[in-house]
Structures are given as structure tokens and as C-alpha cells.
């Protein structure tokens, strides 16, 4: 084949936009389709793909060679000599460098790009566009929640290879198909074993297939293997079937634990045929009222607990002799089901759990909060919280009106990106709420892999199936916690069937993606002629069903997104690995292998690894290997005093932070704690972890003295994360005057309360409740609430939704509404209550419960 023929092989155009990006800009149609497009993004349907870079540190010759042109909006004065030479060489190669003083319009960009890319690149682009099949439209009832002049017509599905040609990944990455229908159907979650094999949860009965306890379901666990090394799965083995609405799996004790309807289930193969022959249930009590709000996203924590996320289907049960009730956040549990703890309260349906390279815990939710950071465990903070209603106020129920202070409610987690806009490649996004923002955030995996470029290291992936994209959360340290910036997209498609619901770094270091592949991905609310433009009914599990039922049950794809310039993974398998190999794997650049090695050491009690593990922790080098070695020692009961103390004194703040967390809350742990200066650690995130640990020790006069002194350090009171932690310390150890235990609340402002009701991404009131015909149809209609309920009841309903179920919702065991007292500050609550007290006009038809109830939540 000639060089010219190779150059003209069908390819999209790849353009680098170099400079600042105003992510708040909005373009498009009406208010519900007013998306925040990135520069050049409206050209994506034509396969003119823009990548966006605002930091020169990540502009390398290797990266630049993957582009056909550069749009430079960064001022020349900000470009150093090295990068200027790089851009000059790029231009000399025949590829355009287009300079603008400010962001140009996309129509201008289109013409300029086509005029300045090399001739071969343009010919390849034209061939690529011509090779794609058109997106065909078919009959079908499609809800029109966006209130477009005409609803988006139903699109015909595409073959995997054609869908890939409508999907954008970074210019230096390649989208590769690993598996697809009919070999896999409706995959919903994935994890990899010590051999590097992908284990898939196939949710063939989602969302309507709930069966009675004990009856067989249609979900299964399937092992997918690539036996010949070509990157495609060619061997498929059903490990376990007849599961009901399975959502996730995690490896433990030579088997797996699967989350499914009502409980978890442990599955194990004892004879080596890759078929589960041991099956027993554990941890009953998980709610089933809504099948997209069940427990999910299982994973192994650095601390050797198993973690997961749960939505508003909630948990209610008895574990270890303790009655528990929680929902909408992150939990952890012991593999033997002896303990279950709710850790971090979020504000909405939760389908995302993640850990960064240092073991810090994050998560994602629906409706406007794609990233949360957990920093005050609810197990510690909740017992200190003020009560609800009158019990939570100093000076009686009218304290907010008479200027008296209130006890401040402390959050267990903080939303890092409330209201963040998403950036779809297609204008045909179909959403039911939080229009233009993340409304179905799923997963929160961090890219911890040396097979990915440095510009992506430590950033998190949050899937948004409604918008056909995977967003990047740029998580950065911020004082005693973290902040999140918009990292734009990792993947985006104009195929309206593509529904990425899972992405994570796999054993090869690439990003693996599950595409649920369904044109209808929305669960609820159920459309009607007024809201959605069509008639439908609510099916089992709360998901709507239209007359022609467009929900797909026959597709599903798994992709690998591979860095073209990345190295091959030095680890292919840890099956049968001995202690030296497992200890060495703890320093892998891939978090999959570090956690897998730690799991194998702990679960198999590899005690002959102890000397090497202690040596690694005490090496003075810090790093991820030392962190995992520390927790491996803790997991097998071999974390001795000398090793623990060395970790507490190490130069690596992340190792010190994990050493703090590994301390027991007893006298031994207290002595070790105070043998190091972590209480005044220069790294504020580590210092905050020290504050949390100090809250777990029994109160003694010496600790009270320390807590009192901490309040005199300006950084401890000025940083919000540290101030919250200091306030908690004051409560637990009975030290007054530290932190911010009380807040002054003025009389509620109804106007501001109305604004919060309809626009706050944290409260998200209008996502579930209707006022004046506007809002969601999940909770009670609130017109006339001030007439049928008094102020104390309204406040109690906001602070503790489970105290009394609203009329018409008595059939629910647990309210789907989060406790807003731990999500909003006291002034915001007072303002919302004041607004609700103005709603004195009942609905015209007298109906306060949406007709779609029961089994309807969002």
C-alpha cells in the first residue's frame, strides 16, 4: 500500500484547542436544551473532534503529533520558548496553527480548520464521514421532557463498529471493542480477577424484573477472557446465574460478593471449573422499591473493608445486633457480614464510589452533584448532631425568627462540583431534570495508571449515560480537603444509544468502559401528556413503560480506551504469585494490581510476606507501595509498633494519613498517635485525618487540653474541612469554644427560599416536588403545604424525612428523600421553610400525591 493511500485511511479530524475554556458558556435551543458546549464541540457530529488543553505543562511533542491543527487562544506572551518552537515545528510540518484573541464561533472554526489541515487529513476525514452509516429514525413514543417543538425521534441501533465511528475519545487514544452482543447482554458492572480476566454483571432483568424472594432472576455473572491476546474476548463462561437485579461484584476470600435485590450473595467455585458451587446470602435489608436506587458499586477499600454505594431504596436491617437505617451515600461492610457502617451522606440517588491513589473516598450522585468527598464519617458525626424540629434548636421552634443561635449540623461529605455542566457531543440529549447538568452520575473511578498520560493522572471518571459521555473530574487538594474542576470529556458520542455506565482502569492500564447501549436510559419519572408529551405507566421497580416499550434488552458493549503511546503492563497475572511478587506488585503504577496484591496477601494470610512488607513501609521512600504494605500488614494482624510509628513519621503525607487511619481507637492507638506530630501535620488533608482519629479516642483531660489548643491555630478555624473537624472534636470531648458549634440564623427569606427550591443542585427540591405545575413528580405536590401542615412538621420533614411519612407515602418503609439538615446550612433551611410557608393555595384538583405513585422516585 502506498504512503498516500495510508495517509488517506478514513479518520476523523483531531484539533487541539490551546487556551482557557469558559465552561459556563451556553449555546443551543430553549432553556432545557441550552447545553454548555466546549469550543468546537458542535462540530463533533461531523467528526471534527476538539481536545482542550489549558496547561502548557502537558503539551508535549508526543501529544501534539496526534493532531491535524491547533487553535491557539492562549496569548503568545504566555507561551515559553520551548513550546513556541514546538508549535513552530508543528506548523512547518504542514499543519495549521490558528491564532485567536478570544474564543471564535464554531462556524468560524469549521471553515478555518478545513482550510488549514493537510490535504491528506481532509481527504481522510471526508472518507471517514462517508463511511459512517446515517443515523436512521424509526417510529416510537419518545418522551419530550425537554419541551422541544418536536420530540427527538427514535434512532435505530448501530453495530458496535459503526457506533465507534460516532464516538470521540482523546486524540492520542484508541477506542477498541472488547466484547459485544450476543456474547454479553446488558452489562452493568465489571471487575477483574488476579488473572486479569473481566467478570461482568449482566443485568438482563433490569429494570422491571424484580421477583419474589427465593425465585430465580435473570441476572448473571459472566467471565470474559481474551485467550489469544488480540484484545477481544473470545471465551465466555457463566460463573453464576439466576440472580435477581444484580448490580455489582467484588472479589473476596477466593470468591465474589454480589449485590442483588434484597441482600448480598457470596459465590465461590471450589472445584476449578469457573462455576459457582457455593452460594449463600448475607446482609439482608436492602430496599427494592426502586431498581435504579439499590446498593451498587462494590469495591475493596484500602482499609480491607468492602465498600459500596446505595441510593434512596436504602437499607433497613439488623447487623451485629445493631439496627441500621440509611440511604443515599457510601457504606462499608465486613466480608463475613459481622459489621456494616454508613459512612458518607450524599444528597440524592447514589451510583458512584471511588478511591484516589491515597485511599481518600469519593462518590457521585444524580441531579447536579457528580462528585462528593467524604471526610467526616457518619458513624462519628451523627451521634453528635442536634435533633430534628424543636429538638434541634436552641430557644425553641422559633429560634430562627428571634435571632437565637442554633447548633450547627455537620456534613459527613462535601459536594465538590454542585451544578457542574456537562458537555454533550449530540444536541439530542434527552433528560428528565437538571437539564444541562449531570443528572445520572455513575461511578467515580480515579485514573491511577502509568499506562495513561500524565495529564490524566489522579483525575476521576464520572459516567453520564443520559448525555452519552464520560466526564472527567479534575480533583485537586484544597486545604484540608479537595476541590473539583471541570476536566471536560474523556468520551462522548453522537450515537444516541450509547450509554456509558461504568469506566475504570483495567489490568492493562487502559480505561475500560461498559456501554449499556439503550436508546431509553431514563428510569423515571413516568411521562404523561402534560409532562413528557406521551402516555406511559410505571412498571415494577419504578421505571416507566411506554406502549411500544423502547427499552432495550438485547445489546451491550465493553470497550477498552487505550493510550496509543502507553507502555504495556509489566504484570499480566498474579495468580499463584508468591510473597516476593505480591509485595513487589504493591508498587505497581496500576491501582488494580496494587489492590489485587493487597487482597491476595490479606485474604490468603500470606504471613511470609511480613518481613518484606515491614521493610517497604520503613524504607523511608513512602509512596503507594508503602501505603498498601501498611494496610496488608494491618489486614493480617502483623502491623507492629515500630512499623506503624515509622509510617506516622514518614516524609510522605499520604502514608502518614493512612497510618493515622490504621490506628485503633484504644489506649495503644492513642499512645502511638501522640508519639508523632500528626495533630499539627503541615499537610492539611493529613491533619484533618488526625482530627478525625482524635475524635475516636476516649475522652481524657489531656485530650481536652489538646483540643482546646487546636482552636487557637488560625489554619484550623479558617479551613472549612478543619473547622468542621475541630467542631466535632469539641462536641465529642466536651470542649467549648472550639470550631463553629453554633450559627446565627436570621428570619427566613421566602424569596431566597424559592430560588433555592428551584435551583439549588444540593437541595434539588424541584427534582422531586411540584409547585405551581413545575418540578418533579416523585414526592408530594407542595401547593398548599402551609395550610395542611404546620412549621414544625415542615421542618421535621426536611431534617428527618423518616420521622413521619407524608400522606400517600405510608406504604414506604423508608423515605426516598435525603436528610437536608446534613446537606444545607441552617440559613438555607430557614429560607426554604419560609418559602414553603407561603404556599397556601392547594392544587386545583386537590391531589397532593402524583398519580404515578407508588414505585416512583428520582
Buried (B, 14 or more C-beta within 10 A) or exposed (E): EEEEEEBBEBBBBBBBBBBBBEBEEEBBEEEBBBBBBBBBBBBBBBBBBBBBBEEBEEBBEEBBBBBBBBBBBBEEEEBEEEBEEBBEEBBEEEBBBBBBEEBBEBEEBBEBBBEBBBEBBBBBBBEBBEEBEEBEEEEBBBBBBBBBEEBBBBBBBBEBEBBBBBBBBBBBBEBBBBBBBEBBBBBBBBBBBBBBBBBBBBBBBBBBBBBEEEEEBBBBBBBBBBEEEEEBBEEBBEBBBEBBBBBBBBBBBEBBBBBBBBBBBBBBBEEEEEBBEEBEEBBBBBBBBBBBBBBBBBBBBBBBBBBBBBBBBBBBBEBEEEEBEBBBBBBBBBBEBEEBBBBBBBBBBBBBBBBBBBBBBBBBBBBBBBBBBBBBBBEBBBEBBBBBBBEBBEBEBEBBBEEBBBBBBBBBBBBBBBBBBBBBBBBBBBBBBBBBBBBBBBBBBBBBBBBBBEBBBBBBBBBBBBBBBBBBBBBEEBBBBBBBBBBBBBBBBBBBBBBBBBBBBBBBBBBBBBBBBBBBBBBBBBBBEEBBBBEBEBBBBBBBBBEEBBBBBEBBBBBBBBBEBBEEBBBEBBEEBEBEBBBBBBBBBBBBBBBBBBBBBBBEEBEEBBEBBBEBBBBEBBBBBBBBBBBBBBBBEBBEEEBBBBBBBBEBBBBBBBBBBBBBBEEEBBEBBBEBEBBEBEBBBBBBBBBBBBBBBEEEEEBBEBBBBBBEBEBBBEBBBBBBBBBBBBBBBEBEEBBBBBEEBEEBBBEBBBBBBBEBBBBBBBBBBBBEEEBBBBBBBBBBBBEBBEBBBBBBBBBBBBBEBBEBBEEBBBBBBBBBBBBBBBBBBBBBBBBBBBBEEBBEEEEBBBEBBEBBBB
